[in-house]
Every structure is written in C-alpha cells, then in structure tokens.
Amino acid sequence: MISQLGKIMLYVNNQDEAVKFWTEKVGFHVISEESNDQMKWIEIAPAKGSETSIVLHDKELVAKFSPGVNLGTPSLMFYTENFDGLMSDLSNKNVKVGEIVNLPSGRVFNFADEEDNYFAVMEK
C-alpha cells in the first residue's frame, strides 16, 4: 500500500532557469543534483527534510529516452501560513501572480514560473 507521496516529477525546458526560479524567487532549496551519462536531475523542496520534493527533469531528454511519459505540468497546490507575505514577495520578485480567490476551504492564488506553468497556493 502507498503510504506517502515522495517526489513530483516536473519536466522543464531549461533546468538551470527552473532551479533559479524555484530557489531565488520561491525560496525552495536544492536537495540534490544527480546525473548519469545522458541525463541530469535536480531535486528541490521548500525546506530541507520536507516529506515531498520536486525533481526537475529536462523535458526534451525525457521525451527522447521515455517517449510514453506524459510531459504535462502537474497541477500542484502549495500551502502557506504567510499567505499575504508570500503573495507580496512573489509579486515583488516579478513573478506572475493571479488574483486571490476565496474558496470554502480558504484563500487561494496562483503563480507562474518562467515557462508559464501555473501553480496554486492556499492559506493554511
């Protein structure tokens, strides 16, 4: 039986730019960088010791070596305890940020990375 979600694979066009976006603008940390003869992957997370992390893969190489993989961007929902602060910080760093939406479960906004992939943030 599955007991935990471990890693989310995010396929990007430019790994270096993606790492820069997630670390410098969103505040994630690089957990590890690994490679073999053909591919490189970078694991990032909101904090060291996070239960779930994102692994950034080169979309073009994954398509080449694993043609059946769905390369679409997963729909991710992040949680924050500092909703207004995070939204302001992302806006100040010129991240594309959407409007606040009030849901029965709390306030939500979305933001886009440098490749126009959108992710959501919910107040917790």
Secondary structure, 3 states (H helix, E strand, C coil): CCCCCCEEEEEECCHHHHHHHHHHHCCCEEEEEEECCCCEEEEEECCCCCCCEEEEEEHHHHHHHCCCCCCCCCCCEEEECCHHHHHHHHHHCCCEECCCEEECCEEEEEEECCCCCEEEEEEC
